[in-house]
Amino acid sequence: MLVTLIPLFDENMQVKAYSLFSQKKNFLLEPEYLGTASNYNAVNIEGFEIIDSVGLYTLSPDTEIFVPITNISIFGDINSQCNAPHERIVLLIDNSIKPTQDYIDRIKKLKEDGYKMAIRKLNVPDFEPYKEILKLMDYVILNHQKIVISKAKIYFSAQYPNVNLVAGNLQSQEIFEELKAEGGYQYYEGEFYRIPITQGDNEVSPLKINYIQLLNIVNADNFDLTEAADIIGRDTALVISLLDIVNKLSVNSEITSIRHAAAMLGQKELKKWITTAITKQLCADKPSEVTRVSLLRAKFAENLSGVFGMAGLSQELFLMGLFSVIDLILGLPMDEALTKLSISKNIKSALVNKSGPYYKVLDFIERYEDADWQEVSRIMLLEKIALDDVSQAYVGSLEWFRDLFR
């Protein structure tokens, strides 16, 4: 099963929920399933399996998970499948569920069971026929690319004042800012938060320069532990984090200095810790989703190295994923941001020129993030990649991310 998480932001760019989208089959290998409910295995809702696997806190620390259901799975035994608190789950329907009495009655029952409801893929002509269903919705997701959502907002504000509106499929930061200024939307969804930087002020804070210097040191062959330890000592947050890690690994040893702590951790583990710890520090002034994207891409790329025939390059692919949003982190165009880092030509080629041997992994990850299942399936077919291998690679990255912040 393929699964990905689509973040929903508030006007302050804080992630308030995730939509969880999945696909059970590779439709290019089994086209008979395309457009049917078979990819959801009839009444089973795969989203609940992922929630159980990686934990609700990993997916959405404070608020809700939007879980799509179909015109068949809506009649399944949802309560027996859902182990999460019902108030944290938003069951997401679309226009495959028709405004007939059987569906209306079922939605009412799910609301009585404590679930919230949301609907997407409605076009303007659907608004009136769906009025009995819309009365039961907690959220309506309006697709910015399909309808004029500013006009739809006026309609919903008048007819359904208790429904929360989600501005969906936003493709630029400018559109987000424009809709935010208008007001009236609970959440915002789309790729706008990770659009590449094309212009920057060329100023990077001294603290970030310090972090980048440390990244460059540990990514050199046989780096000097002493030099790395001395730079760590300049930052209190890194020192505390390092000592916490080392104390967990060496209960009976007394740490006498930062250099001692670095030596006890060892070159390999220190490099792994620094790479992830510094990413969190670099992203501290950015939306939390940038941190998540950077780290998940890194681990997902590493986990995919074997299935793409690059198992020996797993650490290179990890760095490629990690630095794939370095332009957002530093506020510089990608080519300028990468001049601050010591990276290989293959990583730079993938991130700047969208070419080279590593780019096919990055392209696959980006398609996967967008739930572009048709393109993901095409790549899997060409590369002879098994669906289960991709699923394990992604879920493994979620579990790694969960443990990183535990």
Secondary structure, 3 states (H helix, E strand, C coil): CEEEEEEEECCCCCEEEEEEEEECCCCCCCHHHCCCHHHHCCCCCHHHHHHHHHCHHHHCCCCEEEEECCCCHHHCCHHHHCCCCHHHEEEEECCCCCCCHHHHHHHHHHHHCCCEEEECCCCHHHCCCCHHHHCCCCEEEEECCCCCHHHHHHHHHHHCCCCEEEEEEECCHHHHHHHHHHCCCCEEEEHHHHCCCCCCCCCCCHHHHHHHHHHHHHCCCCCCHHHHHHHHCCCHHHHHHHHHHHHHHCCCCCCCCHHHHHHHHCHHHHHHHHHHHHHHHHCCCCCHHHHHHHHHHHHHHHHHCCCCCCHHHHHHHHHHHHHHHHHHHHCCCHHHHHCCCCCCHHHHHHHHHCCCCCHHHHHHHHHHHCCCHHHHHHHHHHHCCCHHHHHHHHHHHHHHHHHHHC
